[in-house]
Amino acid sequence: MTFLQAEDEYAALELLHELGCTDGLPVVIPTEARVDRFVVASGLDASLSLGTMGPLGGNVTVSLMAACCVMAGCLPDHVPVVLAAVRAVLDPAFDATEMQSTTHCTAPLVIVNGPARAMVSISSGFGALGPGHRANASVGRALRLTMTNAGGVKPGVSDMALLGHAGKFTYCLGEDEEHSPFLPLHVRRGWKADQSVVTVIGAEAPHSVLAIIDGDDPKGADRLLDQLARCLANVGSNNANFRNGQAVVVLNPDHATVLAKAGYTGQTVAAAIALRGVNPLSLLREVNSALPHRDDGDDPSVPAFRSPDDVLVIQAGGGGLYSMVMPSWAAGPHANRAVSVEVDWGAACEIPGALSR
């Protein structure tokens, strides 16, 4: 890890901006003492390599991740969650190198499940993806800064996203497990309910889905599912055209209740959306004629998703008219798959008194 010298914290901030170590916003200066505190919180050796990050191929050491946690405004308690998110992104299935350099706007969306949500105060309610939630903002930002500094991404040079979106600063929320009628996402992905799990998926910005649903209307659930599927598999999306990726559905509590009353589970909601998320081949050809759309016969319906497992359904946010969907990049050697990693609290250490100040 390289140590820099500056006259004061103002000069240090300007130097970090000049070197491209920030995300363009002010950061907490990662002094040696501050970084050491976060390394201790990880319970790991500072020089331990977690892997290499593309496109630069930089070494993601514990000390580098800790420095990014400091810069992002994290608390030491956040470190195990950030560490799990970093490990998820470093999984080859995530295609981090290709994701970081694509022209698409994809950004790492962090979904937190299990006891970790309460332990570090990850918000899952009103405005969970917006301002005002320190843990959400800091955890997502620490992951992104780690990807930036180890991956060496620079807009228009190595990060070729044509426009990007605000989730490239920070993109993190918890699932509202306590109020959801469905099994939590991590349980549906094979973990136990009492495990803390971070799932990271490359995602576009949230797309609002307006659905005014009468809970007593027997066709209300079907209309809601149609709305979600149409917004997720819109003909301009990569999911519709590449048919190889995953996506996220964030149901607000009212919409989740309507679906649960109609007999749906989290798994069957995903299956219904995957089934309805189709487009006529002729329409895809008309909209994007340059893409090599396969010929499957006389104007078949082309699914945007290969499997219900490709639709990640959670409940979060406040109740009301709007749910959210996040289409994805759907490219890369592994189609930029979602990766889930357990939060390891066992490695974390209590901060000694001398370091806690």
HELIX and SHEET records of a PDB file:
HELIX    1   1 GLU A    9  GLU A   18  1                                  10    
HELIX    2   2 GLU A   32  SER A   42  1                                  11    
HELIX    3   3 VAL A   62  ALA A   72  1                                  11    
HELIX    4   4 PRO A   76  HIS A   78  5                                   3    
HELIX    5   5 VAL A   79  LEU A   90  1                                  12    
HELIX    6   6 PRO A   92  PHE A   94  5                                   3    
HELIX    7   7 ALA A   96  SER A  101  1                                   6    
HELIX    8   8 ALA A  116  MET A  119  1                                   4    
HELIX    9   9 ARG A  134  GLY A  151  1                                  18    
HELIX   10  10 ALA A  166  LYS A  168  5                                   3    
HELIX   11  11 GLU A  177  HIS A  179  5                                   3    
HELIX   12  12 LEU A  185  ARG A  188  1                                   4    
HELIX   13  13 GLY A  220  LEU A  232  1                                  13    
HELIX   14  14 ASN A  238  PHE A  242  1                                   5    
HELIX   15  15 PRO A  253  LYS A  261  1                                   9    
HELIX   16  16 GLY A  266  ARG A  276  1                                  11    
HELIX   17  17 LEU A  281  VAL A  287  1                                   7    
HELIX   18  18 PRO A  308  ASP A  310  5                                   3    
HELIX   19  19 GLY A  353  SER A  356  1                                   4    
SHEET    1   A 2 SER A  49  MET A  53  0                                        
SHEET    2   A 2 GLY A  58  THR A  61 -1                                        
SHEET    1   B 4 CYS A 172  GLY A 174  0                                        
SHEET    2   B 4 ALA A 107  ASN A 113  1                                        
SHEET    3   B 4 VAL A 197  ALA A 203 -1                                        
SHEET    4   B 4 VAL A 339  GLU A 342 -1                                        
SHEET    1   C 4 HIS A 207  LEU A 210  0                                        
SHEET    2   C 4 TYR A 322  MET A 326 -1                                        
SHEET    3   C 4 ALA A 247  LEU A 251 -1                                        
SHEET    4   C 4 VAL A 311  GLN A 315  1                                        
SHEET    1   D 2 VAL A 278  PRO A 280  0                                        
SHEET    2   D 2 SER A 301  PRO A 303 -1                                        
END                                                                             
